[in-house]
Each structure stands twice: as structure tokens, then as C-alpha cells.
Amino acid sequence: MDYPPAVLEKAQRLEQLLLQVAAGESLDAVNATFGFNLDERQLARWQARYEAGGRRWEALIDGRHGHPRQAHSALREWLYACKEQDEEMRAPQLVADIKEKFGVELSAGHINYLLRKRGLTAPPGRPPKGPDTAAEPPAAPNAPSASMDNAGIFFPRSSKGGDGCC
């Protein structure tokens, strides 16, 4: 399996640490030299793994080195520049553009995550209605209406309704 260079370098540094501790140097000094923070229990676990692997640094490779980074720095910079140029561009369109330009398939949620980290997302919620979509502006409260004279006909038992009751 292909490991990143940092993972291989860490395993080699760990082998050097184990060899120097076995030679009699103090764990604290060797930790400081190689940039580790191992305690006695962790040291014993790494020593056992090293011995079981035939005293080879390859036995110390930690297989957990993360996911490959698909949204590399060039892609992110292009994404940020594209969003800054056109604020109306939304994640589904950006997903299609990224797939076409870079050959990388990202989800719309991840695009929004990257944009949110940079502060380039639209505010949450529905956009407010514009003035062209509103039928008419709302009337001011307590404003007199034009047809207050006929208000009583809608309430038949009222005194102005004229049904003679009460």
C-alpha cells in the first residue's frame, strides 16, 4: 500500500526512538529529540509491535492516515474566487463546475461547508420577497377603511344589522 511520506517518516523516527531507549537513554530526552510524547505504557506497546514485526520500521507504520484530500488548495482557491465573483452561484452548480474542471466529485454539502468556513454562504432561510412579487403594501394599523359603513351587515345579530332581535 502507498503511504504518505509523513507516515513513513514517522515510523522511521519511532524506530530511532525505540533504538535509543533500548540503548539506555531516557524516554523524556528521546521524546523531545524526535517530537513524540510517549509514556511508558505506549512505549511498551510500540516495542512489542516492533519486535513482532521482525525489528523493522515497516512494522511501526500506523495505517490510519486519513482520507485522500480531494478538495486540494487549487480547487478551494478556484471555488472561493468563483463564489466571490458571482454570489448567486449555488452549490449544485458549483459541484457540476468542479467535476467538469477538476474531475473531482464533491457533495453540495461539502461545498457549502468550505464556503461557510470562508464566510461566503448566503444567509440561512428563504430569501425575502422582493417588491415586484408583493400584491400591495400592507395597510397601516388603525387606518380608516373606505367601507366601514357596511361593517354591520356581516354580523346579523348586531344592532346595526337590523334583524330586530335584542
C-alpha positions as CSV (number, residue, x, y, z in Angstrom):
1,M,0.0,0.0,0.0
2,D,1.2,3.5,-0.8
3,Y,1.6,5.6,2.4
4,P,2.1,9.3,2.5
5,P,5.7,10.3,3.1
6,A,4.8,11.8,6.5
7,V,3.6,8.4,7.7
8,L,6.7,6.6,6.6
9,E,8.9,9.3,8.2
10,K,7.0,9.0,11.5
11,A,7.6,5.2,11.5
12,Q,11.3,5.7,10.9
13,R,11.5,8.3,13.7
14,L,9.7,5.9,16.0
15,E,12.2,3.2,15.2
16,Q,15.0,5.5,16.1
17,L,13.3,6.4,19.4
18,L,12.9,2.7,20.3
19,L,16.5,2.0,19.5
20,Q,17.8,4.9,21.6
21,V,15.6,4.0,24.6
22,A,16.9,0.4,24.3
23,A,20.4,1.8,24.3
24,G,19.7,3.3,27.7
25,E,18.7,6.9,27.0
26,S,15.9,8.4,29.0
27,L,12.4,8.4,27.5
28,D,11.8,12.1,28.1
29,A,15.0,13.2,26.3
30,V,14.3,10.9,23.3
31,N,10.7,12.1,23.2
32,A,11.9,15.7,23.0
33,T,14.5,14.8,20.3
34,F,12.1,13.1,18.0
35,G,8.9,15.1,18.7
36,F,6.9,12.4,20.4
37,N,5.0,12.4,23.7
38,L,5.0,8.6,24.6
39,D,4.5,7.4,28.1
40,E,5.9,4.1,29.5
41,R,2.7,2.1,28.5
42,Q,2.7,3.4,24.9
43,L,6.4,2.7,24.6
44,A,5.9,-0.9,25.7
45,R,3.1,-1.3,23.1
46,W,5.3,0.1,20.3
47,Q,8.3,-2.1,21.4
48,A,6.1,-5.2,21.3
49,R,4.8,-4.3,17.8
50,Y,8.4,-3.6,16.7
51,E,9.6,-7.0,18.0
52,A,6.6,-8.8,16.5
53,G,7.3,-7.2,13.1
54,G,10.9,-8.5,12.9
55,R,12.6,-5.4,14.2
56,R,11.8,-3.4,11.0
57,W,10.5,0.1,10.9
58,E,7.7,-1.0,8.5
59,A,6.1,-2.7,11.4
60,L,5.6,0.7,13.1
61,I,3.6,2.2,10.2
62,D,0.3,3.4,11.5
63,G,-2.3,2.5,8.8
64,R,-4.6,5.4,9.8
65,H,-3.5,8.3,7.8
66,G,-6.9,9.8,6.8
67,H,-8.8,10.2,3.6
68,P,-7.2,11.5,0.4
69,R,-7.7,15.2,0.1
70,Q,-10.0,15.8,-2.9
71,A,-10.6,19.5,-2.3
72,H,-7.0,20.5,-2.7
73,S,-5.8,24.0,-2.3
74,A,-6.0,25.0,-6.0
75,L,-9.6,23.7,-6.1
76,R,-10.5,25.6,-3.0
77,E,-9.0,28.8,-4.3
78,W,-10.9,28.5,-7.6
79,L,-14.1,27.8,-5.6
80,Y,-13.6,30.9,-3.4
81,A,-12.8,33.1,-6.4
82,C,-15.8,31.8,-8.3
83,K,-18.2,32.5,-5.4
84,E,-16.8,35.9,-4.8
85,Q,-17.3,36.8,-8.5
86,D,-20.9,35.6,-8.5
87,E,-22.6,35.5,-5.2
88,E,-25.8,34.0,-6.7
89,M,-23.9,30.8,-7.6
90,R,-25.2,27.9,-5.6
91,A,-23.7,24.6,-4.5
92,P,-25.3,22.3,-7.1
93,Q,-23.9,24.4,-9.9
94,L,-20.5,24.6,-8.3
95,V,-20.5,20.8,-7.9
96,A,-21.1,20.4,-11.7
97,D,-18.4,23.0,-12.5
98,I,-15.8,21.4,-10.2
99,K,-16.5,18.0,-11.7
100,E,-16.0,19.4,-15.2
101,K,-12.9,21.5,-14.4
102,F,-11.1,19.3,-11.9
103,G,-12.6,15.8,-12.4
104,V,-13.3,15.7,-8.7
105,E,-16.8,14.8,-7.3
106,L,-17.7,16.7,-4.2
107,S,-21.1,16.8,-2.5
108,A,-23.1,20.0,-2.3
109,G,-22.9,19.8,1.5
110,H,-19.1,19.8,1.4
111,I,-19.1,22.7,-1.0
112,N,-21.3,24.6,1.4
113,Y,-19.0,23.6,4.3
114,L,-16.0,25.0,2.5
115,L,-17.8,28.2,1.6
116,R,-19.1,28.6,5.2
117,K,-15.6,28.3,6.6
118,R,-14.6,31.3,4.4
119,G,-17.8,33.2,5.1
120,L,-19.1,33.1,1.5
121,T,-22.5,31.5,2.0
122,A,-25.9,33.2,1.7
123,P,-27.8,33.8,5.0
124,P,-29.9,30.8,6.1
125,G,-33.6,30.6,5.3
126,R,-35.7,31.7,2.5
127,P,-34.8,34.9,0.7
128,P,-37.1,37.8,1.4
129,K,-39.8,38.6,-1.2
130,G,-39.0,41.4,-3.5
131,P,-41.2,44.5,-4.1
132,D,-42.3,43.2,-7.5
133,T,-43.8,40.0,-6.1
134,A,-45.9,41.7,-3.3
135,A,-49.5,42.4,-4.4
136,E,-49.9,45.6,-2.4
137,P,-48.2,47.1,0.7
138,P,-49.9,46.2,4.0
139,A,-52.2,48.9,5.4
140,A,-51.2,50.8,8.4
141,P,-52.9,49.7,11.6
142,N,-55.8,51.8,12.7
143,A,-56.1,53.4,9.3
144,P,-59.8,54.1,8.3
145,S,-61.0,51.9,5.5
146,A,-63.3,53.1,2.7
147,S,-66.2,50.8,3.6
148,M,-66.8,51.0,7.3
149,D,-70.4,51.9,6.7
150,N,-71.4,48.3,5.7
151,A,-69.5,46.6,8.5
152,G,-72.7,45.7,10.3
153,I,-74.2,43.6,7.6
154,F,-71.6,40.9,8.2
155,F,-72.8,40.4,11.8
156,P,-76.5,39.7,11.6
157,R,-77.3,39.8,15.3
158,S,-75.7,43.2,15.8
159,S,-77.7,46.3,16.4
160,K,-76.8,47.7,13.1
161,G,-77.8,44.5,11.3
162,G,-81.4,45.3,11.6
163,D,-82.9,41.9,12.2
164,G,-84.9,43.3,15.1
165,C,-83.5,40.9,17.7
166,C,-82.1,42.1,21.0
